[in-house]
Amino acid sequence: MRYDTPSLIRWNARAYDSSFGYVSAQGAPLVDLLDPQPGERVLDLGCGTGVLTAEIASRGARVLGIDGSHSMIETAIAQFPGLDFTVGDGHDFTVAEPYDAVFSNAALHWLSRDPDAVIECVRMALQPGGRFVGELGGAGNCAALIAAMLTAWREHGLRDPHLPWYFPSPAEYAVRLERAGFTLRLVENFDRPTPLDDCPNGAADWVRMFAPSLLEGVPVGTMESLLRRVNELAAPALRRESGWMADYVRLRFAAVRQ
Ligand SMILES: C[S@@+](CC[C@H](N)C(=O)[O-])C[C@H]1O[C@@H](n2cnc3c(N)ncnc32)[C@H](O)[C@@H]1O
């Protein structure tokens, strides 16, 4: 299966692992929550470069990693040639045989076009009693980063950028899951201030990696001043003596298909 998902941002898979490997590293507890069993069939939705897919496989499960980015999937296949990966859009995928579990780390907030469609695809991919275990940005995620961006954009006379994320509250996401036919087993909502160790240029580096679509319409001559201003505005909330921190809020859940 190979098809395009034009609404996706273009991920830089190499930069992702070298500078933003913390995303996968912080997903390790989520794999524990999934608790994959030997022989189980697990689908990793928005698998990125496959680091957590491989972790799940190392517990004996048979895993398929799906991601909307060709670059991510190419890197995943190169890194883990023994595992199965495919390009696919989380809003619109089907599987030949139902899975025991669907896992998703740090991806569902990117699948913002239609969260209900994503949940329905997951439901259809699971057998009854199958688990859906995920973590995504929750309401208030990156609030200081986003406020700095919006102010900097306005100060530079630019139109408000379209923010590509979906950061639901626990209640909102729980309702969506229950309405779709899932029983909730766990919902957690917590702050996770995250050091941006590999972002020497702080919030500006974060914007370049995680919000490149916002920069697409920005005139070249404005870019440097815009990003410098994002840093100035974000610094009081996010720059510590030890370095920059991202103000992440995480929503973690485990649900079972009825
Ligand atoms: C922050 S990365 C997380 C990757 C991986 N799960 C991890 O923990 O390192 C988010 C991933 O979601 C993928 N993604 C974004 N939109 C998607 C979509 N509509 N369908 C499938 N994957 C998507 C991106 O390509 C990216 O690899």
The ligand as an SDF file (V2000), in Angstrom:
LIG
                    3D

 27 29  0  0  0  0  0  0  0  0999 V2000
    5.6820   13.2210   16.7930 C   0  0  0  0  0  0  0  0  0  0  0  0
    5.6760   11.9220   15.6440 S   0  0  0  0  0  0  0  0  0  0  0  0
    5.5170   10.4750   16.6930 C   0  0  0  0  0  0  0  0  0  0  0  0
    6.1390    9.2620   16.0580 C   0  0  0  0  0  0  0  0  0  0  0  0
    6.2230    8.0180   16.9480 C   0  0  0  0  0  0  0  0  0  0  0  0
    4.9260    7.5220   17.3280 N   0  0  0  0  0  0  0  0  0  0  0  0
    7.0880    8.2630   18.1610 C   0  0  0  0  0  0  0  0  0  0  0  0
    6.6110    8.0730   19.2820 O   0  0  0  0  0  0  0  0  0  0  0  0
    8.2630    8.6420   17.9940 O   0  0  0  0  0  0  0  0  0  0  0  0
    4.0590   12.0360   14.9120 C   0  0  0  0  0  0  0  0  0  0  0  0
    3.8810   11.1150   13.7230 C   0  0  0  0  0  0  0  0  0  0  0  0
    2.5160   11.1930   13.2790 O   0  0  0  0  0  0  0  0  0  0  0  0
    2.5270   11.0130   11.8700 C   0  0  0  0  0  0  0  0  0  0  0  0
    1.2830   11.4860   11.2920 N   0  0  0  0  0  0  0  0  0  0  0  0
    0.8510   12.7650   11.2060 C   0  0  0  0  0  0  0  0  0  0  0  0
   -0.3430   12.8140   10.5710 N   0  0  0  0  0  0  0  0  0  0  0  0
   -0.6570   11.5290   10.2520 C   0  0  0  0  0  0  0  0  0  0  0  0
   -1.7710   10.9310    9.5860 C   0  0  0  0  0  0  0  0  0  0  0  0
   -2.7980   11.6610    9.1320 N   0  0  0  0  0  0  0  0  0  0  0  0
   -1.7780    9.5940    9.4360 N   0  0  0  0  0  0  0  0  0  0  0  0
   -0.7390    8.8510    9.9010 C   0  0  0  0  0  0  0  0  0  0  0  0
    0.3360    9.3590   10.5220 N   0  0  0  0  0  0  0  0  0  0  0  0
    0.3710   10.6910   10.6950 C   0  0  0  0  0  0  0  0  0  0  0  0
    3.7230   11.8140   11.4260 C   0  0  0  0  0  0  0  0  0  0  0  0
    4.1320   11.4770   10.1270 O   0  0  0  0  0  0  0  0  0  0  0  0
    4.7360   11.4740   12.5170 C   0  0  0  0  0  0  0  0  0  0  0  0
    5.5450   10.3840   12.1730 O   0  0  0  0  0  0  0  0  0  0  0  0
  1  2  1  0
  2  3  1  0
  2 10  1  0
  3  4  1  0
  4  5  1  0
  5  6  1  0
  5  7  1  0
  7  8  2  0
  7  9  1  0
 10 11  1  0
 11 12  1  0
 11 26  1  0
 12 13  1  0
 13 14  1  0
 13 24  1  0
 14 15  1  0
 14 23  1  0
 15 16  2  0
 16 17  1  0
 17 18  1  0
 17 23  2  0
 18 19  1  0
 18 20  2  0
 20 21  1  0
 21 22  2  0
 22 23  1  0
 24 25  1  0
 24 26  1  0
 26 27  1  0
M  CHG  2   2   1   9  -1
M  END
$$$$
